[in-house]
Amino acid sequence: MAVHGAAFMWVVVLLGLGFAGRSGHRWAFLAGMILYGVDMIALLVTFSIWAFAVHAVLIFKWFQGQKALKDLNEANVQTV
């Protein structure tokens, strides 16, 4: 029962971060990146190098997307 409660809370936290990120809160994206990075550490402990590599590529692309959004906001570009 405790495992189900923990899994439910995990889903609620991730949904909350998703909605906060969708509302334009950058802290939600950074918190998501940190959680994803912690998951990468867990993958290294289990010696899953391929899964770690996939996580590393995705977190790098995630970072690039955040940088692009920041650059757009600084340039005052209006989007549709």
Buried (B, 14 or more C-beta within 10 A) or exposed (E): EEEEEEEEEEEEEEEEBEEBBEEEEEEBBBBBBEBBEEEBEEBEEEEBEEBBEEBBEEBEEBEEEBEEEEEEEEEEEEEE
